[in-house]
Amino acid sequence: MTGPLAGLRVVELASEMGAWAGKLLGDMGADVVLVEPPAGHATRAYGPFVDDLPHPDRSLWFWNYNTSKRGLTLDLAIESDRAQLRRLIDTADFFLEGERPGRTAALGLDYATLQATNPRLIMVSVTPFGQSGPRIEEESTDLTLPAGGGPVWMCGYDDHS
């Protein structure tokens, strides 16, 4: 790989929210390893599809967001697969995940556990409202995030009476 991030390894636990970040890192030269469940990630069911034929290997959404990545299939319900993922993360510079808050900790993939065997690791959790706090279970959409973040207030109708 060439680019400003050549020589860096990113382990990405497949998620819709982290896919774009992983793609950008891979496009800049990082070695991105995408980890998917045995049935493939749910985004493989997102259309459109090549020749309009729905199939996990024909999702243009999945293809677009996962260029510049290598793939690995692991079943994180199985301890030996979780151990394999931890060994892979031990070789990484970054661990990128977009799981629901608390899931990585429940799997033994929280920062404190991973950092103990890989002190240089940077863990990036892509979540709408963080890993702790009163809003962690709230759903987010392309409407609620701009509304909560402020851009909605900068556009359109201005009636604060």
ABEGO torsion letter per residue (X at the ends): XBEAABGBBBBBBBBAAAAAAAAAAAAAGBBBBBBBBAAEBAAAABOBBBGGBBBAAABAAAAAAABGBBBBBBBAABAAAAAAAAAAAAABABBBBABBBGAAAAAGABAAAAAAABAABBBBBBBAAEABEAAAABBBBAAAAAAAAGAAAABEBBBAX
